[in-house]
């Protein structure tokens, strides 16, 4: 089957080689420009993503601090270093998810932060295994032991 289209036939003759070279040069320049634009847009996107991550982290820290204050902790900055921020995230309404699990874990590991009695006096009385009927405090028992009354 013969065709009259010179592009399909073998042994194609290029009638205007300068036009073809010019088109090829334009295509190369366009490809280079598009590649540079792509690289520029990629860098800009990366920069924007870093900025979003930074502001998202700040917002998350602020919301966690507010939640800690709602728990009754006066100095949330002290407690923040014990919270795993990677385990906390935002939902669609920018409410924090995972905070309750972190607080429950800290309540068991650091009860002195949440209990005002332990915060003020520490755990000085924890070594005393006195029965419920004993009317003496740990300090009184220590004084009696020093005085030899026990």
GULUM-159453 format. One record per residue: residue in three letters; z, x, y of N, C-alpha, C in turn. Coordinates in pm, whole numbers, plus 50000, padded with zeros to 5 digits. Layout:
N
<r aa="ALA" n_zz="Z" n_xx="X" n_yy="Y" ca_zz="Z" ca_xx="X" ca_yy="Y" c_zz="Z" c_xx="X" c_yy="Y"/>
...
This chain:
150
<r aa="UNK" n_zz="50000" n_xx="50084" n_yy="49883" ca_zz="50000" ca_xx="50000" ca_yy="50000" c_zz="50000" c_xx="50089" c_yy="50123"/>
<r aa="UNK" n_zz="49904" n_xx="50066" n_yy="50208" ca_zz="49892" ca_xx="50146" ca_yy="50328" c_zz="49949" c_xx="50072" c_yy="50446"/>
<r aa="UNK" n_zz="50013" n_xx="50149" n_yy="50535" ca_zz="50063" ca_xx="50089" ca_yy="50658" c_zz="50000" c_xx="50159" c_yy="50774"/>
<r aa="UNK" n_zz="49991" n_xx="50088" n_yy="50882" ca_zz="49935" ca_xx="50145" ca_yy="51004" c_zz="50044" c_xx="50204" c_yy="51092"/>
<r aa="UNK" n_zz="50170" n_xx="50187" n_yy="51054" ca_zz="50282" ca_xx="50239" ca_yy="51134" c_zz="50291" c_xx="50389" c_yy="51113"/>
<r aa="UNK" n_zz="50275" n_xx="50469" n_yy="51220" ca_zz="50276" ca_xx="50614" ca_yy="51202" c_zz="50412" c_xx="50669" c_yy="51165"/>
<r aa="UNK" n_zz="50523" n_xx="50595" n_yy="51190" ca_zz="50657" ca_xx="50646" ca_yy="51159" c_zz="50685" c_xx="50641" c_yy="51010"/>
<r aa="UNK" n_zz="50621" n_xx="50553" n_yy="50939" ca_zz="50646" ca_xx="50537" ca_yy="50797" c_zz="50555" c_xx="50628" c_yy="50714"/>
<r aa="UNK" n_zz="50442" n_xx="50661" n_yy="50763" ca_zz="50347" ca_xx="50744" ca_yy="50690" c_zz="50399" c_xx="50887" c_yy="50681"/>
<r aa="UNK" n_zz="50361" n_xx="50953" n_yy="50573" ca_zz="50397" ca_xx="51093" ca_yy="50557" c_zz="50312" c_xx="51177" c_yy="50650"/>
<r aa="UNK" n_zz="50369" n_xx="51289" n_yy="50689" ca_zz="50297" ca_xx="51377" ca_yy="50779" c_zz="50288" c_xx="51318" c_yy="50917"/>
<r aa="UNK" n_zz="50401" n_xx="51268" n_yy="50963" ca_zz="50406" ca_xx="51203" ca_yy="51094" c_zz="50374" c_xx="51305" c_yy="51202"/>
<r aa="UNK" n_zz="50297" n_xx="51263" n_yy="51296" ca_zz="50265" ca_xx="51346" ca_yy="51410" c_zz="50341" c_xx="51292" c_yy="51529"/>
<r aa="UNK" n_zz="50413" n_xx="51379" n_yy="51594" ca_zz="50486" ca_xx="51339" ca_yy="51713" c_zz="50393" c_xx="51360" c_yy="51830"/>
<r aa="UNK" n_zz="50366" n_xx="51251" n_yy="51898" ca_zz="50271" ca_xx="51258" ca_yy="52008" c_zz="50333" c_xx="51317" c_yy="52134"/>
<r aa="UNK" n_zz="50466" n_xx="51294" n_yy="52155" ca_zz="50531" ca_xx="51346" ca_yy="52276" c_zz="50660" c_xx="51419" c_yy="52236"/>
<r aa="UNK" n_zz="50650" n_xx="51546" n_yy="52195" ca_zz="50769" ca_xx="51619" ca_yy="52150" c_zz="50871" c_xx="51638" c_yy="52261"/>
<r aa="UNK" n_zz="50829" n_xx="51646" n_yy="52385" ca_zz="50925" ca_xx="51662" ca_yy="52495" c_zz="51012" c_xx="51538" c_yy="52509"/>
<r aa="UNK" n_zz="50958" n_xx="51421" n_yy="52489" ca_zz="51035" ca_xx="51297" ca_yy="52498" c_zz="51137" c_xx="51290" c_yy="52384"/>
<r aa="UNK" n_zz="51096" n_xx="51334" n_yy="52265" ca_zz="51187" ca_xx="51333" ca_yy="52150" c_zz="51301" c_xx="51432" c_yy="52174"/>
<r aa="UNK" n_zz="51269" n_xx="51550" n_yy="52223" ca_zz="51373" ca_xx="51650" ca_yy="52252" c_zz="51466" c_xx="51600" c_yy="52363"/>
<r aa="UNK" n_zz="51408" n_xx="51536" n_yy="52460" ca_zz="51488" ca_xx="51480" ca_yy="52569" c_zz="51583" c_xx="51371" c_yy="52516"/>
<r aa="UNK" n_zz="51533" n_xx="51284" n_yy="52429" ca_zz="51616" ca_xx="51179" ca_yy="52369" c_zz="51726" c_xx="51240" c_yy="52283"/>
<r aa="UNK" n_zz="51691" n_xx="51345" n_yy="52209" ca_zz="51791" ca_xx="51413" ca_yy="52127" c_zz="51899" c_xx="51476" c_yy="52213"/>
<r aa="UNK" n_zz="51861" n_xx="51537" n_yy="52322" ca_zz="51958" ca_xx="51599" ca_yy="52414" c_zz="52049" c_xx="51493" c_yy="52475"/>
<r aa="UNK" n_zz="51991" n_xx="51379" n_yy="52513" ca_zz="52073" ca_xx="51268" ca_yy="52567" c_zz="52172" c_xx="51218" c_yy="52462"/>
<r aa="UNK" n_zz="52126" n_xx="51208" n_yy="52338" ca_zz="52213" ca_xx="51161" ca_yy="52230" c_zz="52328" c_xx="51260" c_yy="52207"/>
<r aa="UNK" n_zz="52299" n_xx="51389" n_yy="52211" ca_zz="52404" ca_xx="51491" ca_yy="52196" c_zz="52506" c_xx="51480" c_yy="52309"/>
<r aa="UNK" n_zz="52456" n_xx="51466" n_yy="52432" ca_zz="52545" ca_xx="51456" ca_yy="52548" c_zz="52630" c_xx="51329" c_yy="52540"/>
<r aa="UNK" n_zz="52568" n_xx="51219" n_yy="52497" ca_zz="52644" ca_xx="51095" ca_yy="52481" c_zz="52753" c_xx="51111" c_yy="52375"/>
<r aa="UNK" n_zz="52718" n_xx="51173" n_yy="52263" ca_zz="52815" ca_xx="51195" ca_yy="52155" c_zz="52931" c_xx="51281" c_yy="52204"/>
<r aa="UNK" n_zz="52898" n_xx="51387" n_yy="52279" ca_zz="53002" ca_xx="51474" ca_yy="52333" c_zz="53092" c_xx="51398" c_yy="52430"/>
<r aa="UNK" n_zz="53032" n_xx="51318" n_yy="52517" ca_zz="53109" ca_xx="51240" ca_yy="52614" c_zz="53201" c_xx="51140" c_yy="52543"/>
<r aa="UNK" n_zz="53147" n_xx="51072" n_yy="52441" ca_zz="53228" ca_xx="50975" ca_yy="52366" c_zz="53342" c_xx="51043" c_yy="52292"/>
<r aa="UNK" n_zz="53316" n_xx="51162" n_yy="52236" ca_zz="53420" ca_xx="51237" ca_yy="52167" c_zz="53531" c_xx="51277" c_yy="52265"/>
<r aa="UNK" n_zz="53493" n_xx="51324" n_yy="52384" ca_zz="53592" ca_xx="51362" ca_yy="52486" c_zz="53670" c_xx="51241" c_yy="52534"/>
<r aa="UNK" n_zz="53602" n_xx="51127" n_yy="52550" ca_zz="53673" ca_xx="51005" ca_yy="52591" c_zz="53771" c_xx="50961" c_yy="52483"/>
<r aa="UNK" n_zz="53727" n_xx="50973" n_yy="52357" ca_zz="53815" ca_xx="50936" ca_yy="52246" c_zz="53939" c_xx="51024" c_yy="52245"/>
<r aa="UNK" n_zz="53922" n_xx="51155" n_yy="52262" ca_zz="54036" ca_xx="51248" ca_yy="52265" c_zz="54128" c_xx="51216" c_yy="52381"/>
<r aa="UNK" n_zz="54069" n_xx="51186" n_yy="52496" ca_zz="54149" ca_xx="51153" ca_yy="52614" c_zz="54228" c_xx="51025" c_yy="52590"/>
<r aa="UNK" n_zz="54164" n_xx="50924" n_yy="52533" ca_zz="54232" ca_xx="50797" ca_yy="52506" c_zz="54340" c_xx="50815" c_yy="52398"/>
<r aa="UNK" n_zz="54313" n_xx="50901" n_yy="52302" ca_zz="54414" ca_xx="50928" ca_yy="52198" c_zz="54538" c_xx="50992" c_yy="52258"/>
<r aa="UNK" n_zz="54517" n_xx="51088" n_yy="52348" ca_zz="54632" ca_xx="51153" ca_yy="52414" c_zz="54708" c_xx="51053" c_yy="52500"/>
<r aa="UNK" n_zz="54635" n_xx="50968" n_yy="52571" ca_zz="54699" ca_xx="50868" ca_yy="52656" c_zz="54778" c_xx="50769" c_yy="52571"/>
<r aa="UNK" n_zz="54721" n_xx="50726" n_yy="52458" ca_zz="54790" ca_xx="50635" ca_yy="52368" c_zz="54917" c_xx="50699" c_yy="52313"/>
<r aa="UNK" n_zz="54909" n_xx="50825" n_yy="52275" ca_zz="55025" ca_xx="50897" ca_yy="52223" c_zz="55134" c_xx="50905" c_yy="52330"/>
<r aa="UNK" n_zz="55094" n_xx="50933" n_yy="52453" ca_zz="55189" ca_xx="50940" ca_yy="52564" c_zz="55256" c_xx="50805" c_yy="52586"/>
<r aa="UNK" n_zz="55178" n_xx="50698" n_yy="52582" ca_zz="55234" ca_xx="50563" ca_yy="52601" c_zz="55329" c_xx="50528" c_yy="52486"/>
<r aa="UNK" n_zz="55293" n_xx="50566" n_yy="52364" ca_zz="55380" ca_xx="50537" ca_yy="52251" c_zz="55512" c_xx="50612" c_yy="52262"/>
<r aa="UNK" n_zz="55507" n_xx="50737" n_yy="52311" ca_zz="55631" ca_xx="50813" ca_yy="52333" c_zz="55718" c_xx="50747" c_yy="52438"/>
<r aa="UNK" n_zz="55654" n_xx="50698" n_yy="52544" ca_zz="55728" ca_xx="50631" ca_yy="52651" c_zz="55792" c_xx="50501" c_yy="52600"/>
<r aa="UNK" n_zz="55717" n_xx="50427" n_yy="52520" ca_zz="55770" ca_xx="50303" ca_yy="52462" c_zz="55888" c_xx="50334" c_yy="52372"/>
<r aa="UNK" n_zz="55877" n_xx="50439" n_yy="52290" ca_zz="55986" ca_xx="50477" ca_yy="52201" c_zz="56110" c_xx="50517" c_yy="52281"/>
<r aa="UNK" n_zz="56088" n_xx="50589" n_yy="52390" ca_zz="56200" ca_xx="50631" ca_yy="52475" c_zz="56272" c_xx="50510" c_yy="52536"/>
<r aa="UNK" n_zz="56194" n_xx="50419" n_yy="52594" ca_zz="56256" ca_xx="50301" ca_yy="52655" c_zz="56314" c_xx="50207" c_yy="52551"/>
<r aa="UNK" n_zz="56250" n_xx="50199" n_yy="52437" ca_zz="56302" ca_xx="50116" ca_yy="52329" c_zz="56436" c_xx="50171" c_yy="52280"/>
<r aa="UNK" n_zz="56446" n_xx="50303" n_yy="52268" ca_zz="56572" ca_xx="50365" ca_yy="52227" c_zz="56682" c_xx="50343" c_yy="52330"/>
<r aa="UNK" n_zz="56646" n_xx="50351" n_yy="52457" ca_zz="56746" ca_xx="50327" ca_yy="52563" c_zz="56792" c_xx="50183" c_yy="52561"/>
<r aa="UNK" n_zz="56699" n_xx="50090" n_yy="52544" ca_zz="56734" ca_xx="49949" ca_yy="52539" c_zz="56822" c_xx="49920" c_yy="52417"/>
<r aa="UNK" n_zz="56786" n_xx="49979" n_yy="52304" ca_zz="56865" ca_xx="49959" ca_yy="52183" c_zz="57007" c_xx="50012" c_yy="52202"/>
<r aa="UNK" n_zz="57020" n_xx="50131" n_yy="52260" ca_zz="57152" ca_xx="50189" ca_yy="52283" c_zz="57233" c_xx="50101" c_yy="52377"/>
<r aa="UNK" n_zz="57170" n_xx="50049" n_yy="52481" ca_zz="57238" ca_xx="49961" ca_yy="52577" c_zz="57286" c_xx="49833" c_yy="52509"/>
<r aa="UNK" n_zz="57201" n_xx="49773" n_yy="52427" ca_zz="57239" ca_xx="49649" ca_yy="52358" c_zz="57351" c_xx="49675" c_yy="52257"/>
<r aa="UNK" n_zz="57347" n_xx="49789" n_yy="52188" ca_zz="57452" ca_xx="49822" ca_yy="52092" c_zz="57584" c_xx="49846" c_yy="52167"/>
<r aa="UNK" n_zz="57578" n_xx="49914" n_yy="52281" ca_zz="57700" ca_xx="49936" ca_yy="52361" c_zz="57760" c_xx="49803" c_yy="52404"/>
<r aa="UNK" n_zz="57676" n_xx="49711" n_yy="52445" ca_zz="57724" ca_xx="49579" ca_yy="52487" c_zz="57789" c_xx="49506" c_yy="52369"/>
<r aa="UNK" n_zz="57727" n_xx="49515" n_yy="52251" ca_zz="57785" ca_xx="49451" ca_yy="52133" c_zz="57918" c_xx="49515" c_yy="52096"/>
<r aa="UNK" n_zz="57928" n_xx="49646" n_yy="52111" ca_zz="58055" ca_xx="49715" ca_yy="52081" c_zz="58164" c_xx="49667" c_yy="52176"/>
<r aa="UNK" n_zz="58130" n_xx="49652" n_yy="52304" ca_zz="58229" ca_xx="49601" ca_yy="52399" c_zz="58270" c_xx="49459" c_yy="52363"/>
<r aa="UNK" n_zz="58177" n_xx="49379" n_yy="52313" ca_zz="58210" ca_xx="49244" ca_yy="52271" c_zz="58306" c_xx="49245" c_yy="52152"/>
<r aa="UNK" n_zz="58305" n_xx="49354" n_yy="52076" ca_zz="58397" ca_xx="49368" ca_yy="51963" c_zz="58538" c_xx="49407" c_yy="52009"/>
<r aa="UNK" n_zz="58554" n_xx="49435" n_yy="52138" ca_zz="58685" ca_xx="49467" ca_yy="52191" c_zz="58712" c_xx="49616" c_yy="52207"/>
<r aa="UNK" n_zz="58612" n_xx="49697" n_yy="52189" ca_zz="58627" ca_xx="49842" ca_yy="52204" c_zz="58608" c_xx="49877" c_yy="52351"/>
<r aa="UNK" n_zz="58705" n_xx="49945" n_yy="52408" ca_zz="58700" ca_xx="49976" ca_yy="52551" c_zz="58601" c_xx="50088" c_yy="52584"/>
<r aa="UNK" n_zz="58588" n_xx="50184" n_yy="52496" ca_zz="58501" ca_xx="50299" ca_yy="52521" c_zz="58390" c_xx="50303" c_yy="52416"/>
<r aa="UNK" n_zz="58279" n_xx="50231" n_yy="52440" ca_zz="58173" ca_xx="50225" ca_yy="52338" c_zz="58105" c_xx="50358" c_yy="52312"/>
<r aa="UNK" n_zz="58106" n_xx="50449" n_yy="52409" ca_zz="58040" ca_xx="50578" ca_yy="52391" c_zz="58103" c_xx="50658" c_yy="52277"/>
<r aa="UNK" n_zz="58235" n_xx="50644" n_yy="52258" ca_zz="58303" ca_xx="50714" ca_yy="52150" c_zz="58256" c_xx="50665" c_yy="52014"/>
<r aa="UNK" n_zz="58231" n_xx="50535" n_yy="52006" ca_zz="58192" ca_xx="50475" ca_yy="51879" c_zz="58043" c_xx="50494" c_yy="51850"/>
<r aa="UNK" n_zz="57963" n_xx="50509" n_yy="51953" ca_zz="57818" ca_xx="50521" ca_yy="51935" c_zz="57779" c_xx="50640" c_yy="51847"/>
<r aa="UNK" n_zz="57856" n_xx="50747" n_yy="51852" ca_zz="57820" ca_xx="50865" ca_yy="51773" c_zz="57841" c_xx="50841" c_yy="51624"/>
<r aa="UNK" n_zz="57913" n_xx="50736" n_yy="51588" ca_zz="57935" ca_xx="50706" ca_yy="51447" c_zz="57836" c_xx="50602" c_yy="51394"/>
<r aa="UNK" n_zz="57755" n_xx="50545" n_yy="51481" ca_zz="57661" ca_xx="50441" ca_yy="51441" c_zz="57525" c_xx="50503" c_yy="51412"/>
<r aa="UNK" n_zz="57468" n_xx="50464" n_yy="51301" ca_zz="57335" ca_xx="50510" ca_yy="51261" c_zz="57231" c_xx="50423" c_yy="51333"/>
<r aa="UNK" n_zz="57179" n_xx="50474" n_yy="51445" ca_zz="57085" ca_xx="50396" ca_yy="51525" c_zz="56953" c_xx="50373" c_yy="51451"/>
<r aa="UNK" n_zz="56921" n_xx="50455" n_yy="51353" ca_zz="56796" ca_xx="50436" ca_yy="51277" c_zz="56805" c_xx="50311" c_yy="51189"/>
<r aa="UNK" n_zz="56928" n_xx="50266" n_yy="51159" ca_zz="56945" ca_xx="50148" ca_yy="51075" c_zz="56947" c_xx="50019" c_yy="51158"/>
<r aa="UNK" n_zz="56937" n_xx="50032" n_yy="51290" ca_zz="56939" ca_xx="49917" ca_yy="51378" c_zz="56803" c_xx="49903" c_yy="51443"/>
<r aa="UNK" n_zz="56755" n_xx="49779" n_yy="51453" ca_zz="56623" ca_xx="49756" ca_yy="51514" c_zz="56627" c_xx="49624" c_yy="51592"/>
<r aa="UNK" n_zz="56512" n_xx="49591" n_yy="51650" ca_zz="56497" ca_xx="49467" ca_yy="51727" c_zz="56424" c_xx="49362" c_yy="51644"/>
<r aa="UNK" n_zz="56455" n_xx="49235" n_yy="51669" ca_zz="56373" ca_xx="49128" ca_yy="51615" c_zz="56272" c_xx="49087" c_yy="51723"/>
<r aa="UNK" n_zz="56202" n_xx="48977" n_yy="51702" ca_zz="56099" ca_xx="48934" ca_yy="51797" c_zz="56156" c_xx="48892" c_yy="51932"/>
<r aa="UNK" n_zz="56283" n_xx="48852" n_yy="51934" ca_zz="56347" ca_xx="48809" ca_yy="52059" c_zz="56428" c_xx="48922" c_yy="52123"/>
<r aa="UNK" n_zz="56409" n_xx="49045" n_yy="52078" ca_zz="56479" ca_xx="49164" ca_yy="52126" c_zz="56630" c_xx="49156" c_yy="52104"/>
<r aa="UNK" n_zz="56670" n_xx="49086" n_yy="51998" ca_zz="56809" ca_xx="49088" ca_yy="51954" c_zz="56819" c_xx="49197" c_yy="51848"/>
<r aa="UNK" n_zz="56937" n_xx="49260" n_yy="51839" ca_zz="56949" ca_xx="49372" ca_yy="51747" c_zz="56980" c_xx="49323" c_yy="51605"/>
<r aa="UNK" n_zz="56919" n_xx="49393" n_yy="51510" ca_zz="56936" ca_xx="49363" ca_yy="51368" c_zz="57000" c_xx="49485" c_yy="51302"/>
<r aa="UNK" n_zz="57100" n_xx="49461" n_yy="51217" ca_zz="57164" ca_xx="49570" ca_yy="51144" c_zz="57294" c_xx="49615" c_yy="51206"/>
<r aa="UNK" n_zz="57332" n_xx="49560" n_yy="51319" ca_zz="57454" ca_xx="49601" ca_yy="51387" c_zz="57578" c_xx="49559" c_yy="51307"/>
<r aa="UNK" n_zz="57577" n_xx="49437" n_yy="51254" ca_zz="57695" ca_xx="49386" ca_yy="51181" c_zz="57727" c_xx="49474" c_yy="51060"/>
<r aa="UNK" n_zz="57625" n_xx="49520" n_yy="50989" ca_zz="57649" ca_xx="49607" ca_yy="50875" c_zz="57715" c_xx="49738" c_yy="50918"/>
<r aa="UNK" n_zz="57668" n_xx="49792" n_yy="51030" ca_zz="57724" ca_xx="49917" ca_yy="51082" c_zz="57871" c_xx="49898" c_yy="51122"/>
<r aa="UNK" n_zz="57900" n_xx="49787" n_yy="51189" ca_zz="58038" ca_xx="49761" ca_yy="51235" c_zz="58130" c_xx="49741" c_yy="51115"/>
<r aa="UNK" n_zz="58085" n_xx="49668" n_yy="51013" ca_zz="58168" ca_xx="49647" ca_yy="50895" c_zz="58199" c_xx="49780" c_yy="50827"/>
<r aa="UNK" n_zz="58101" n_xx="49866" n_yy="50820" ca_zz="58121" ca_xx="49998" ca_yy="50760" c_zz="58222" c_xx="50079" c_yy="50841"/>
<r aa="UNK" n_zz="58211" n_xx="50072" n_yy="50974" ca_zz="58304" ca_xx="50147" ca_yy="51060" c_zz="58445" c_xx="50086" c_yy="51056"/>
<r aa="UNK" n_zz="58455" n_xx="49956" n_yy="51039" ca_zz="58588" ca_xx="49893" ca_yy="51029" c_zz="58665" c_xx="49946" c_yy="50909"/>
<r aa="UNK" n_zz="58593" n_xx="49972" n_yy="50801" ca_zz="58663" ca_xx="50024" ca_yy="50683" c_zz="58687" c_xx="50174" c_yy="50693"/>
<r aa="UNK" n_zz="58593" n_xx="50248" n_yy="50752" ca_zz="58608" ca_xx="50393" ca_yy="50760" c_zz="58696" c_xx="50439" c_yy="50876"/>
<r aa="UNK" n_zz="58694" n_xx="50366" n_yy="50989" ca_zz="58770" ca_xx="50404" ca_yy="51108" c_zz="58852" c_xx="50285" c_yy="51161"/>
<r aa="UNK" n_zz="58950" n_xx="50238" n_yy="51084" ca_zz="59025" ca_xx="50120" ca_yy="51128" c_zz="59105" c_xx="50143" c_yy="51256"/>
<r aa="UNK" n_zz="59139" n_xx="50268" n_yy="51284" ca_zz="59219" ca_xx="50297" ca_yy="51405" c_zz="59144" c_xx="50265" c_yy="51533"/>
<r aa="UNK" n_zz="59013" n_xx="50261" n_yy="51527" ca_zz="58935" ca_xx="50228" ca_yy="51647" c_zz="58943" c_xx="50079" c_yy="51677"/>
<r aa="UNK" n_zz="58955" n_xx="49997" n_yy="51573" ca_zz="58951" ca_xx="49853" ca_yy="51591" c_zz="59089" c_xx="49789" c_yy="51599"/>
<r aa="UNK" n_zz="59193" n_xx="49854" n_yy="51545" ca_zz="59327" ca_xx="49797" ca_yy="51544" c_zz="59409" c_xx="49859" c_yy="51657"/>
<r aa="UNK" n_zz="59451" n_xx="49777" n_yy="51756" ca_zz="59526" ca_xx="49832" ca_yy="51870" c_zz="59657" c_xx="49899" c_yy="51830"/>
<r aa="UNK" n_zz="59723" n_xx="49852" n_yy="51724" ca_zz="59848" ca_xx="49913" ca_yy="51680" c_zz="59823" c_xx="50055" c_yy="51631"/>
<r aa="UNK" n_zz="59717" n_xx="50073" n_yy="51554" ca_zz="59685" ca_xx="50206" ca_yy="51503" c_zz="59634" c_xx="50296" c_yy="51615"/>
<r aa="UNK" n_zz="59567" n_xx="50235" n_yy="51714" ca_zz="59514" ca_xx="50312" ca_yy="51826" c_zz="59627" c_xx="50373" c_yy="51908"/>
<r aa="UNK" n_zz="59735" n_xx="50297" n_yy="51929" ca_zz="59846" ca_xx="50344" ca_yy="52013" c_zz="59937" c_xx="50438" c_yy="51935"/>
<r aa="UNK" n_zz="59978" n_xx="50398" n_yy="51816" ca_zz="60078" ca_xx="50476" ca_yy="51743" c_zz="60021" c_xx="50565" c_yy="51635"/>
<r aa="UNK" n_zz="59896" n_xx="50553" n_yy="51609" ca_zz="59840" ca_xx="50629" ca_yy="51500" c_zz="59886" c_xx="50573" c_yy="51369"/>
<r aa="UNK" n_zz="59884" n_xx="50651" n_yy="51266" ca_zz="59926" ca_xx="50604" ca_yy="51136" c_zz="60057" c_xx="50671" c_yy="51095"/>
<r aa="UNK" n_zz="60151" n_xx="50677" n_yy="51186" ca_zz="60278" ca_xx="50745" ca_yy="51162" c_zz="60358" c_xx="50677" c_yy="51052"/>
<r aa="UNK" n_zz="60348" n_xx="50545" n_yy="51041" ca_zz="60428" ca_xx="50472" ca_yy="50943" c_zz="60359" c_xx="50458" c_yy="50808"/>
<r aa="UNK" n_zz="60243" n_xx="50510" n_yy="50790" ca_zz="60171" ca_xx="50489" ca_yy="50666" c_zz="60230" c_xx="50566" c_yy="50550"/>
<r aa="UNK" n_zz="60304" n_xx="50674" n_yy="50576" ca_zz="60363" ca_xx="50751" ca_yy="50467" c_zz="60484" c_xx="50681" c_yy="50408"/>
<r aa="UNK" n_zz="60540" n_xx="50586" n_yy="50481" ca_zz="60659" ca_xx="50516" ca_yy="50434" c_zz="60616" c_xx="50405" c_yy="50341"/>
<r aa="UNK" n_zz="60664" n_xx="50409" n_yy="50220" ca_zz="60635" ca_xx="50304" ca_yy="50123" c_zz="60762" c_xx="50223" c_yy="50100"/>
<r aa="UNK" n_zz="60818" n_xx="50174" n_yy="50209" ca_zz="60943" ca_xx="50100" ca_yy="50202" c_zz="60915" c_xx="49959" c_yy="50154"/>
<r aa="UNK" n_zz="61013" n_xx="49899" n_yy="50091" ca_zz="60996" ca_xx="49762" ca_yy="50045" c_zz="61002" c_xx="49667" c_yy="50163"/>
<r aa="UNK" n_zz="60963" n_xx="49545" n_yy="50138" ca_zz="60957" ca_xx="49445" ca_yy="50245" c_zz="61097" c_xx="49411" c_yy="50296"/>
<r aa="UNK" n_zz="61198" n_xx="49422" n_yy="50211" ca_zz="61333" ca_xx="49385" ca_yy="50251" c_zz="61401" c_xx="49490" c_yy="50338"/>
<r aa="UNK" n_zz="61345" n_xx="49610" n_yy="50348" ca_zz="61404" ca_xx="49715" ca_yy="50429" c_zz="61392" c_xx="49679" c_yy="50576"/>
<r aa="UNK" n_zz="61502" n_xx="49697" n_yy="50650" ca_zz="61503" ca_xx="49661" ca_yy="50791" c_zz="61484" c_xx="49783" c_yy="50880"/>
<r aa="UNK" n_zz="61467" n_xx="49900" n_yy="50821" ca_zz="61457" ca_xx="50023" ca_yy="50899" c_zz="61311" c_xx="50058" c_yy="50925"/>
<r aa="UNK" n_zz="61287" n_xx="50116" n_yy="51043" ca_zz="61153" ca_xx="50166" ca_yy="51073" c_zz="61139" c_xx="50307" c_yy="51016"/>
<r aa="UNK" n_zz="61022" n_xx="50360" n_yy="51020" ca_zz="60999" ca_xx="50495" ca_yy="50969" c_zz="61080" c_xx="50597" c_yy="51048"/>
<r aa="UNK" n_zz="61090" n_xx="50576" n_yy="51177" ca_zz="61167" ca_xx="50670" ca_yy="51260" c_zz="61315" c_xx="50666" c_yy="51223"/>
<r aa="UNK" n_zz="61366" n_xx="50546" n_yy="51201" ca_zz="61506" ca_xx="50534" ca_yy="51162" c_zz="61531" c_xx="50599" c_yy="51026"/>
<r aa="UNK" n_zz="61437" n_xx="50580" n_yy="50932" ca_zz="61451" ca_xx="50641" ca_yy="50800" c_zz="61448" c_xx="50794" c_yy="50810"/>
<r aa="UNK" n_zz="61361" n_xx="50846" n_yy="50896" ca_zz="61354" ca_xx="50992" ca_yy="50913" c_zz="61484" c_xx="51044" c_yy="50973"/>
<r aa="UNK" n_zz="61537" n_xx="50974" n_yy="51071" ca_zz="61663" ca_xx="51016" ca_yy="51134" c_zz="61776" c_xx="51013" c_yy="51034"/>
<r aa="UNK" n_zz="61780" n_xx="50910" n_yy="50950" ca_zz="61886" ca_xx="50900" ca_yy="50850" c_zz="61873" c_xx="51013" c_yy="50748"/>
<r aa="UNK" n_zz="61750" n_xx="51049" n_yy="50711" ca_zz="61731" ca_xx="51157" ca_yy="50615" c_zz="61775" c_xx="51290" c_yy="50675"/>
<r aa="UNK" n_zz="61744" n_xx="51312" n_yy="50804" ca_zz="61787" ca_xx="51436" ca_yy="50869" c_zz="61938" c_xx="51443" c_yy="50879"/>
<r aa="UNK" n_zz="61999" n_xx="51331" n_yy="50905" ca_zz="62145" ca_xx="51328" ca_yy="50916" c_zz="62214" c_xx="51323" c_yy="50780"/>
<r aa="UNK" n_zz="62135" n_xx="51314" n_yy="50674" ca_zz="62191" ca_xx="51315" ca_yy="50541" c_zz="62248" c_xx="51182" c_yy="50498"/>
<r aa="UNK" n_zz="62209" n_xx="51074" n_yy="50559" ca_zz="62262" ca_xx="50942" ca_yy="50523" c_zz="62175" c_xx="50874" c_yy="50416"/>
<r aa="UNK" n_zz="62072" n_xx="50935" n_yy="50374" ca_zz="61988" ca_xx="50878" ca_yy="50268" c_zz="61997" c_xx="50958" c_yy="50142"/>
